[in-house]
Amino acid sequence: MPHPAVLRRLSEAQIAEVVALAARVEAATGHRPLNDHLWTDLRRGGLHGFAACEIRGDAATGGAATGDPAVGRLRAYAQVSRVGGAWNLDLLVDPAAAGGARPDARATAAAATIPALLDVVGRDGGGDVHWWVPAPDAAAAAIADAHGMRRTRAITQYRVALPLPAEVSHAAGRVATRAFSRGVDDETWLRVNNLAFVGHPEEGDWTRASLDARLDAAWSVASDILVHDAATAASDAPSLDAFCWVKMHLDATPPMGEIYKIAVDPARQGTGLGRAMVVAGLAHMRTRGASVAMLYVDDANAPAVALYRSLGFAPHHSEHAYTAHV
């Protein structure tokens, strides 16, 4: 079994190799590995706490690859990153190894990397470690069980065709929105986000650094963050009380928009503002060229599931979180 070293920083060349491996995994599985928090941390070199393990050459398949021109190629990669008070984990295995002569390549790579990363978490203060698995199967469940991880959460990606039927849009009502202004809206945006997602392991407790990292991402466009201002007295400045952040995937087939983040100040919940902001976000992504919209919602969030289903969203696939407490 390989024994990869724990890396706390990656060079630009190593990051490029991970990106290329992720592309191969996505092409083979149809699912993009490394969630947003892990991608952000990878790109920023450890914004929220970072550790990684990599397996090279033919180690992921357990064989000596003498004379193999691919010796030295990144075959498997695991990463853990701090997200608020918890941690996110992911494991990528080259499809050429996972689908080759050693179908247990993922389990072999997991055995070599996950214990080392859990040890890092323990030495860095501990906490819950969540491994999100798209299209979970029995093999993933067995790997999780072998490392003391238990299924704790499930999320589902929902999709809907755009544009929405006119009667659905009209029933939601229309709200006035404007584009997010960086350097002006940051603190009120964070206030609304952290109030709306209080206690959420990934979306709550964002800091200015968390927001800046997303705003600096290559995909981020400030005009794709729609904000709503609360009505105030004439003498008061407007105060942001809701937002809908759209992330475009125009290279997808078909072109797609994602409701990346949406939140309403708890004081305004129950007023229909959330539904109207969703519809505003969908209309915005349609003007940006998307013919399909998607979003992720926690299966345990019954009100959100009901809202999205009422707008015509239908389930596309599920992802499971396996959790270890270190």
N, C-alpha and C positions, 0 to 999 in steps of 0.2 A: 504494500500500500504506500502511495506517495505521501510525503510529509512536507507540504508546502509551508514556506515561511509566512508569517503575518506581516503585511505591509501597511504602514500607517500613512504613507504618501505614495502617489503614483506619478511617474513622469508623463510628459505629453505623449511620448511614444506608447507607453503602457495604456494610457487612456484611449488612444486611437485603436489599440488592439482590442480593448474591451468593447468599444463601440462596434467594431467589425464583427466580433463574436456575437454581440446582441443582434446585429442585423441578420446573421446566419440563423440564429435561433428563431427570430421572428419569421423569416422566410419559410422555415421548416414547419413551424407550429401555428402560424397565423396570430400569435400573441406576442406583444412587445414585452420583453423582460425588463426588470428594474423599474419600479414605480417612480413617480415623480420625485419623491424625496431622495431616493437612492441616486437617480440621475443627477439631481441638483448637487448632491454631495460629491459625486464622482467628478463633476465638472469643476466644482469649487475647491476640491482638494481637502475636504473634511470640514465643512461648515458646521455641522452638528455633531461631530465625533465620527470617526471613520476608521475602518479596518477592512482589509481584503486579503484573500488568499488566491493564488493562481497555480494552475497545474499546466505544465508545458510538455511538448513532445508527445509521446504516446502514453504518458503516465495515466491519463484518464481511463484508458482501456486496459491498463495493467500490463502492457507488453513492452519489450525493448524494440525500438524501431530503427535498427541499424540500417543505414543507407537510405532511410526514408527522407525525401527532400522536405517533408513537413516537420522534421524534428525541430523543436524550439517554438513551434506554433502554439498559441494559447489554446488549450484544449478544454479547460474548465476554469471558472472564476466564481468566487463567492464574495459577497460584500455585506457588511453590517454598518448601519448608520443610525445615529441617535436622532429620534424624532420626538421633540418635547421630552417627556419623562420616560418614554419607551424607546424601543429600537426596531428597525425594519431590517429584514434579512432577505437575500435572494441568492440563488445558485443557478449558474448558466453552464451548460455542458454542450460542447460542439456537437451538432447533429450527426456529423460523420462518426463520432465515437458512440453517441447514444443509440444510433441505429445500426451500428456495425456488428462485429462478431461478439462483442461483449455488451449485451443488452442491459447489464447491471451497471453500466458506466456512471449513471447518475448516482446510484447508491454508493459506488466506490468513491466518487468525488465528494459526496456529502460526508462520508465517514472520515475523509482526509481534511475537510475544511470546516464543517460546522462546529465540532468540538473546540477547535482552535479559536474560532470567532466568539463562541459562547464564553470561553475563558477570558477573552479580551473584555467582553461586557462585564463579567464579574469583577475584573480588576479595575474597571472604569466606573464602578459604583453600582452595577447590577441594574435590574429592572426586567420588564416584560419584553421578550423578543418575538416579533411577529414575522413569520414567513408566509408571504402571500403567494398562492399558487393558482395561476390561471388554468382553466380546464382541469381541475384536480382529478386524480385517478388513484387506483389502489396502490400503485407504486409510490406516489408521493405520500400517501397516508402511511405507508410502511416506513418510509424514510423518517417522517416526522415522529412516528412512534419509537423508532430506534434511538432517537435523540431526545426523548422525553418531552416532545411537543404534542399538544393536544389541540384539536380543532376548536376555535373559540368564536370565530366570526365568519360571515359569508356576505359578499357583496355581489350584486348583479349589474351587468352592463345592459342598459335599456337603449333602444333606438327607435326613431320615428322618421318618416319621410317628410321632407320639406317641399313646399310650404305647408303649414298646417291648414286644414279646412277653414274657410272664412268664419264659419259659425263657431268653431272652437276658439279662434283668436278673439272674436268679438265678445264672446261670453266671458273671457278672462279680463276684459277691460284694458284700457291703454293708460300708460303712465309716462310722464316726461322723464327722460334720462339724459345724461351727458357723459362725456368721456372722463375717465379718471385723470386727475392732474397730479403727476408725480411731484413731490415736494410740497404739495398743498393738502392733498387728501390722505396722506400716508397714515397719520395718527388716528384720524376718525375711521378710516378703513379698518385698521387693526382693532380698534375698539369694538366695532360692529362684528368683525369676524370672531374675535375671542369671546364676546358675549354669546353669539349664536352657536358657537362650537365648544362651549365650556365643558371640560371633561373629555372631549374627543381626543383619542390618542394620536391622530395624525393632523387633524385640521385645527385644533385648538392651540392656545398658548403660542401663537406666532409672535415673533419679534420683528423689529425693523430689519434685522439681517435676513430673516426668513423671507420677508416681502421683497427686499432688494434682490435677493438671489433669483427669485422668479421674474421680477421685472427686468433683470439683466439677461435672462435666457434668450437664446436666439429666436425662439418662437413667439416671444411675448411682444404684444403691440398694445400700447396704452389705450388706443381707441377701441380695443376689444374688451375693455373693462367698463361696463355700463354702470353708472351710479345714479341713485335716486336721492334727492334732497328732501328732507322733511319740511313741511310747511311751517313757517315761523312768522312771528310778528314782523312788521315792516322794518322795525329798528334792529332786528337780529340778522346775523349772517346765516345763510342756509347751512343745514347740518346733515351730512350724509347719514342715511338710515337704512340703506339697502344697496346691494350691488349684485351684478351678474357678470362673471368673468368668463369670456368665451375663448377657447383655444382652437385654432384652426388646424385641420389636417387635410390640406388641399391636395397633397400628393397621394392620398388614399384613393381607393377605387370602390365606390364612388367618392367624390370629394365630400369631406365630413367636417362638421363642427362639433365641438364638445363643450358642454356646460362644465367648465373646469372647477368653478367655485361659485356658489350662490349663498347669500346670507341676508337675513332681515333682522334688524334690531328687535330683540324680544319684546320690546314695548309696542312694536307695530305688528307682531304676529297675530294671525286671526283676522286681519283686515282685508285679505285678498291681495296684499302687496306682493307676496312671494310668487303667487301664480302669475300675476301681471309681469313681474320681472323675468320669469322663465320665458314667457311668450315674447317679451322684448328681446331677450337674448337669442331666441330662435329666429326671430325676424332679422336680427343683425347678422347672424351667421349665414342666412339665406342671401342677403345682399353681398356677402363676402364670397359667394360662390358655392356654398355647401348645398347638397341635395339630400343629405341625411344628417340628423343630429343624434348625438349619443351622450350618455352620462352614466355615472356609477352611483348606486345607492345601496346603503346597508340594508340587508334583508330585514333587520329588526326595526327599521325606521318605517313603521306602518303608515303614518301620515304622508311621508314623502313618496312612498310607493303608490299610495292611492292617488296623490296629486299627479304624478307622472303618467300613471295609467289612464287617468281621466283626460289627459291631453293627447292620448293615442300612442304613448310609448309602449313597446313590447319587449320582453326579455330577449337578450341575445346570447349571453353566456354568463356563467357564475365563476367567482373566484373565492377560494377559502383561505382563511388565515389559521395557521398552526402556531401555537404560542408556547414558549418555555419561559418560566420565571427563574431568573438567575440571581 
